[in-house]
Amino acid sequence: MDEQALLGLNPNADADFRQRALAYFEQLKISQDAWQVCAEALAQSIYSDDHIKFFCFQVLEHQVKFKYSELTEVQQQLIRETLITWLQAQMLNPQPEKTFIRNKAAQVFALLFVTEYLTKWPKFFFDILSVVDLNPRGVDMYLRILMAVDAELVDRDVVHTSEASHYFALTLEARRNTLLKDTMREQCIPSLVESWYQILQNYQYNNSELTCQCLEVVGAYVSWIDLSLIANERFINMLLGHMSVEVLREEACDCLFEIVNKGMDPIDKTKLVESLCQVLQSAGLFSIDQEDDVDFLARFSKLVNGMGQALIASWTKLIKNGDMKSAQDTLQAIEAKVALMLQLLIHEDDDISSNIIGFCYDYLHILKQLSALSDQQKANVEAIMLAVMKKLTYDEEYNFENEGEDEAMFVEYRKQLKLLLDRLAQVSPELLLASVRRVFNTTLQNWQTTRFMEVEVAIRLLYMLAEALPVSHGAHFSGDVTKATALQDMMRTLVTSGVSAYQHTSVTLEFFETVVRYEKFFAVEPQHIPAVLMAFLDHRGLRHSSPKVRSRTAYLFSRFVKSLNKQMNPFIEDVLNRIQDLMELSPPENGYQALLSSDDQLFIYETAGVLIVNSEYSAERKQVLMRNLLTPLMEKFKVLLEKLMMAQDEDRQMALADCLNHAVGFASRTSKAFSNKQTVKQCGCSEVYLDCLQTFLPALSCPLQKEVLRSGVRTFLHRMIICLEEEVLPFIPSASEHMLKDCEAKDLQEFIPLINQITAKFKTQVSPFLQQMFMPLLHAIFEVLLLPAEENDQSAALEKQMLRRSYFAFLQTVTGSGMSEVIANQGAENVERVLFTVIQGAVDYPDPIAQKTCFIILSKLVELWGGKDGPVGFADFVYKHIVPACFLAPLKQTFDLADAQTVLALSECAVTLKTIHLKRGPECIQYLQQEYLPSLQVAPEIIQ
């Protein structure tokens, strides 16, 4: 071996050595006999360096995985012997191998097993067992090999084959695995189970590591072997014995969980679970102590969850089968576990609590199906409800300012609890409402002296009721009088209690979230609107000291105003005055840290727009207010654009361009307030937006920071096409001309949807403009597409693919909007060039989305031009190019019918042929029969 290259295997080696080692590994993988050198090195323990040993196993692994069938019988025998020799050496070595080497060796053994067990090595496990006997190091390897074999055969997480298109390979692999498992069940599983029992018996008191490893193996294999081999007295008693040994009980728990999880007859399953429970209970495991080892309790909670869900699955099957007597017995068994479930649910450790939620959820589902609940069941529901309320509470350690992994886990856990709360509402909505009301009122009466987490959870519960007690369109305050009154009382308490002033971000945010969730309350009691608006606008909301609160409040404020637009009229001018300073465009040079980020300001601008547009003011007054809103943006824009033109430093240029972009974005956002009922014209605001357009368009000719500026102005144009309609048309030609200057793939890709929007909306109105800019746009596209790119530059290839799609989408829009004359009037040479690009797109590029679009264009053109009175030469083009395209595209190897988009492309391809037949009649059939299909060497009987 190349000793120098091997030095690079050490993780501390420098980059050059590591690079050389990698190259050497690649070289050995393709070499014919390098694996033999590695096999010899392993069998004779030539190297002591761990990384070299690992490397040798990697080379062998590659050989077995990818090139095994190329080896001779003798060479295959050599690999088997090498592994067995290495295994024998493990028991004699003074020191055990490192874990990572043992795991890699086990993987190679497992790969060899999968390859050879059915044919050349049926005694695989017996050979290994005869080598290892009960030697602890040998047993360790034997158990690792068993886990590696299980991972190869069963483990659902292993993605052996990468893409969906390899479905066939996956099916073959699944068949092979089934055959391997069936053969193992027949030939060796009883012996393997016996070996596990011997290992457990031999090592349970003196080698906890091996015992735990063996329990893990039992747990893994239980899912696919005969359960009676494990679920019998001697095994179960031994496992239950392990439950009271501290170092073994976690693995024993997991093993019992797998046994309980195994599918079986419902009556047998109930008996199995009940017998386990009796023993566990008599061993004192059902009385949970908060001080107990939490790692064990988390596993135990998972086991209890498994037992509970297994019993519930049995109950469901028994009910379905009509066996009411057994179902009743099973239900009693379930009820008997509820007290234990509650102890685990309420446990202060969230992992322990989280692990039992599935059982809890399914138990409530049973109660939902019962016609009436017993007193005990009602008490259980109430206990679950109180547990959920308690567990929803934040703990002292939660870091609100810098949320990390622990905080994210608690947020996820809260989502699980929310599902429980929703299920509780289905079982007993009255009880849930009464419980929440009690907690809410008690807490809010004394919020000043209550800890933040309790205040937060009280408001949170009110918020959660909105989804737990579903109604249509948020109509919580009408219909059912009891519910409406309770919710109305709680909302009144929320907005009048002063709790919005609580000094904790979680309470503040929960207050605003709840106010917005129940906005319909303010239609019933509008007198509370001013107080809530003030909370939004002062230090409690948009001017809060926490950026997180300010940001979320900006969004919620916009939702609040939108939902209550009818009630907002008396407050409009006051609100606009109060938010004026929050809308200032903060240019980069003043160093002033704005209260809101530009993203937050978008919501404020939208809110201002909504207030003005939905007001009951006259059109003149609306125009004045809108001008007051947008004029400062326009003035700032002009000044900043001049500064950008003169800026030398690139960072400063970027900062100014961003600021200009924000200004355009803010103006765009105000226009979202307009609707079909309240159009720009009706509100008298056309002139203001046309002024904005005239102010913003010069940015397109700025040579600096083109991408940022063009993107902003383009978005504004999209909005104005919707809002100003034909009034925007005079601005389009010069804007387009600027946007087509020195543009790149991405610019064009984003410009084409703008042209598509104009084309689809205004159709023949923009025909002269389209005819004029059609070829300049195409030249710009072709120029970018023909630019040479590096062979492996994937992002450039993707950009070109996206641009090609956009180009075809543009042609589709033009032909689909009844404007084929735009193409027809470009001169014969240009028309031909365009048509050939469409044929090329349909056949040559392996992009089904583009192919589908191309066939849509072709069938549209055939429909428009394919008749007797079509353009000269087009019928010829149909037969020479379009018909062949319909056959050649599906015949391409890259045309993958397992892909949904390709199927759509094929469908459009068929539509194209059908359209040709419709337009050309029998002549088309004749051409196929007499000329085209014979040219493809299709047999005459198939042609007919």
URJO-V15105 format. One record per pair of residues at least 12 apart in sequence whose C-alpha atoms are under 6 Angstrom apart, sorted by the first residue. I is the first residue (numbers start at 1). J is the second residue. If there is no record, write none. Layout:
I&J  I&J
This chain:
5&20  5&21  6&21  8&21  9&51  35&60  38&56  43&82  43&85  43&86  54&101  61&108  91&137  106&144  106&145  107&148  110&148  110&149  153&177  212&251  219&255  219&258  223&262  239&252  250&296  257&303  266&314  270&311  298&352  301&352  301&355  301&356  302&355  305&356  305&359  308&359  309&359  315&327  315&330  346&387  361&420  368&427  393&453  393&457  394&453  422&468  425&468  440&458  456&507  463&514  516&560  541&553  551&600  554&600  555&603  558&603  558&607  569&615  602&666  605&670  606&669  606&670  609&670  609&673  610&673  619&683  619&684  623&684  623&685  633&663  637&660  661&709  661&712  668&716  700&738  749&803  749&806  756&810  760&817  771&822  805&850  812&857  838&854  842&854  843&889  846&894  848&901  848&902  851&905  852&905  855&908  855&909  859&912  866&919  867&919  886&909
